[in-house]
Amino acid sequence: MTIDDLPLLIPTEHADLQSDLARWITDWKRSEDDIERLRFLVDKWLGNVWINDENAFKALMQAWQTFKAESLDRVPALTVNERLFIFGLFEQWDASGPEGHKALMAKVHANA
């Protein structure tokens, strides 16, 4: 699962919530904020939405918990390419030069 898959788990009758979460993720990608800020933003967003389908909401929350455990918490064990893929940053990487690469590496905690 990548971060871009998360909004797709929201039921289609909540298209407004799908687009809202996708926008939050896109805004994070464009910012200088790192992956810890992404964790905070998505946790905050999920804590402030209402999805009337309890099973769908549980599935969304479970997917987020799994993403955090398998991706965010395991970042030190991932290669730069894996990090760029998981966080949907390959396009930005390809479109940027050395300074952009440096910023993206910092964003995904690959600058150690």
N, C-alpha and C positions, 0 to 999 in steps of 0.2 A: 504494500500500500504506500502511496505517496501522499503528501499533504494535499495535493489537488484532488484526490479521491474523496476526501472527507465530506465536502459539500454534496457530493453525489449520493451520499447515504441518507440525506434528508428526503422524506417523501415528496413526490412531485406536487402534491397539493399545497406544499409550503415553498413554492418556487421563490417567493420573496426572501425566505430564510436561506435557501440555497445560494441565491445571488449575493445576499448580504455576507455570508461567511466566505464565499469566493472572493468578494471585494476586500474583506479584511485580510485574507491571505495574500492577495495581489498587492495590497498596500504595504504589507510587511515585506514582500519580496523587493519592492521598490525603495524601501527605507534602508537606513543604515543599521537597523536593529538586528540583533543576533537571534539565534534559535531559542535562547531563554526567554526573550521577549515574545517570540511566537508562542511558546508554551503558555505564557501569561495571558496573551491576547485570546487564544482559543479557549482556555479555561474560563476566562471572564465572559466571553461570548456565550459559551455553552451554559454558563450559570445564569444567564439573563434572557434565555429564550424559552418559549413554550411550544412544544410539539404535542398535539392532542393524541397522537398515536403512541401509546406508552411503549409498545414493542419496538417501534421505529426509534424512539428516543433512547431506549436501552441499548439498541444495536449501535446507534451513533456514539453513545458514551463508551460502549465497550470497544468500538473501533478506535476511538481517541485514546483510551487507556492502553490499548495494544500498541498503537503508534508511538505513544510516549515511551513505553517499555522497550520496544524493539528498535526504535529509531533515536529519539531524543536521549534516552538514558544510555544508549550504546554508541553514541557518536564517537567517542575516543577509539573504538574498535573498527570504525568504518574508514574506507579510503575516501579521498577527496571526491572522486567520481561517484561513489555511492551516496555521499552527502549531497552533492549537487542534484542527483537524480531524485532522491527521497524528498528534497525540499523544492523541487521543480525549478532549479536555477541554471540548468544547462543553457537555455537561450541567452540569459544574461551573460554567462561565462563566455559563450561564443561571440557575443556582440561587444565584449569589452577587451581592453588591452591590459597591460601589466598592472596598472593601478587598480583597475576594476577587478582583476583577478585577486589582487591583494585584499581588497575590501570584501569580496565574496568569501575568501578563505577565512577572514576574521568572522564574518557572519555565521559560518558553519563550524566555527571553532577548529579550523584546520591550520592555524598559524603557529602551532606550538612546535 
